[in-house]
Amino acid sequence: MFDIFKSKKIPFDKIETVIGGNTSFSGHLKSDGNIRIDGMCEDGTIEVVGNVLVSETGRVSAKIIAENVSVAGEVTGEIHAYGRLEIIGDGRVRGDVRVANFYKDESAVLEGNLSMGEETGDELPAANGDSE
């Protein structure tokens, strides 16, 4: 009946990079593809021209800049999604977010400020490190 409120899944057709469940990462990660995080990422920035998926086991304590971000695990830090942020299942986001579109499941949690609209204030990062 209310199909308009159902989540339109972010396109994760092709995941190029996976941070595995037994992996911990700290620092600055840049990619022009899609990334799935099953492990831990701490202290730094994740810049992705594509999409970021934080799975149920994923824990991120860093700034995320990406086209679309889907959180089923936990994220602490800023999120800039030029497309859509979705917090699904029991996902948790603690931090300020700037997004073009937003979706949150009933059991999901957002603790922070939400700025939503077509203009997020930044341009997508260049995968090769050039910011023009």
Buried (B, 14 or more C-beta within 10 A) or exposed (E): EEEEEEEEEBEBEEEEBBBEEEEEBEEEBBBBEBBBBBBBBBEBBBBBBBBBBBBEBBBBBBBBBBBBBBBBBBBBBBBBBBBBBBBBBEBBBEBBBBBBBBBBBEEBBBEEEBEEEEEBEEEBBEBEEEEE
